Amino acid sequence: MPSLQADAAVAYAQDMAENDVAVYKTLLESTKAIPWKIDWSTMQFAYVGPQIEELLGWEQGSWLTVEDWATRMHPDDRDQVVNFCVSQSKAGVDHEADYRALTKDGGYVWIRDVVHVVRKENGEVDSLVGFMFDISERKKTEEELIRLQLELERLSLTDGLTGISNRRMFDQRLETEWNDARRSRKPLSLIILDIDYFKQYNDFYGHVGGDECLRSLAGVLKTVARRPRDVVARFGGEEFTLLLPETDEVMARKLAQECAQGIAGLQIPHKNSSASPFLTASIGVETTIPDGAATPREFVEEVDRMLYAAKRNGRNRIEAARL
């Protein structure tokens, strides 16, 4: 009798174990996450959930070795992700990896692999078990947030009226180019110009006309300072700046003249100007090679003094300290 009872108990335990396995398998395969297991010694898949086929299109039985996993990954992600996962697994460290998995039809799905390292009693790696999660929607959201952040950053550095750089952008770039010029011992030039009698222009033509005038002038300045590192900025009100890295005195004066000629070429009527019947600007220009004592602020102040000298001397002219 005891023997029969023992046998029955063993059979019952086996049935329960099989039922538990079936229950766990059902649970695993009913989730959106894709369970998998890899035998470390053979680098073969011991199991991968059937959900893999719905997500990526590859048949469940086609996932045989880690090569199938690696080759079904975006080439730009493959080396980094594989090397990371292998090194972490060898170290026995649980880890996560995000990558783009190749679908059977040639597309890509963003995957997050969450990996647990199973060890033997002696500490050696036995297997890897984990879940693949589809994080495509999350990645789209992240990318959109990054895009919005970049757009906000761009807007924060752009003058809303003219579309050129604003004072904040000018200050940032001046600091950068100043330090670069100090290291390289190459010249840095700055042009500051102010529209002559712009208050009178606004009073006569209205603020809408004034805004259009500022936009037209900004367009001219962009054609003058056209190198990638050149900065055209609205300094404030009707005042504009051109920051010109690696530009010597002769070229800076030439570009200042181009600014004046470009503004004259617009032929914008200005009936209330004492300088000309058309829109003009007073211009200050300076070139420097920064030394240890000088500061960007002092440089701007020096160019500003040249601008006000142009105003004092009759407007519609260029003043340069060293020319």
Steps between C-alpha positions, in 0.01 A plus 500: 500500500766753595669434167179569308443819695855611431462429131176693493664791678785505248257485209294778651813712550603442141155599375510814711846585372391449141192709565715774654729497197199519271356788702828691499544437128149626433565811706829570325354453156194714569702812582616755245856460625691224323669249735816322393782285632851438365727216606839659571717200410347454154382856438174354374145603576341254740175688464346810345137599536263472204425873529826558311329406177219753540743779587786441258362253248773241552367151576544382857705203382743719306663631818770237543819672617622839618611560141135520402451763768810698400440494125139610547612828647560838339863518380553830682399340831649154461862530613432718800202297625658157443828600663319654795273201555783248471725690742220546755396136472856375549522716809173354627329838503131535419453769237277671246562600140301705251538435129316487170397146406461408135155382393456233238361755254807723535377753755624562852338493844655652810562227759604514863662173608498441876751225584550291813818291533439154651806353673597146595591409856869549419430852378536432128237637263234240427255688284343831419130560539314815418221688334483706183273804522371702206594860588434655159232736627718604791789572263272707277397702803862542609606608151213748484599644838860534381379671183286739702788575736728578206231716345452688827875547526511628143213740567668624817803595290307653210352845459130446449453790259794464263588131532867572561691440824399694809711665770523179703639309202743782423632500857553123494677503166711803590631316806581192291667688215689725742656200672578338166666817368705527819628142458560517126629860494274567201306824454140544610293784354171653606264734316223683684252705301203711595226620264509875471199681644301183545265656757402757241454218248260320735314823575445571133452153347355323803622197693390255230717688252779508756483124549517443125799732483684301768429172322630640171817626664560163670473334158772727364733429792460124454632533145806685631592266788451170321774272635387221737664658806388856429224623730239756399298609802243755599672665792192688611243731342645628173858398584664203328834322531719290274751281681775396259754237614839484326434832326771765483460879501500539122233236447292630791494848347408352163210310655385812681492679165300212356250546782464870419468430127248225558283725716521778238404246236172432678392855406263517798360855515563690823345846472579596860874428481753784504767265360333387178158474333549122524572266790862511619700375796791617713766233534783429742762235429800366688744211477702344782716207594407443866774502759492390861373829640227591251139388537216449250299774670781752452518401134127563452528833683783606269296420189202676655715812541579483128127476427426813702791676333329428168181653638680809631677548169182524296361143483479285187871424535751244626744562786783259581758549775800362314427598142 
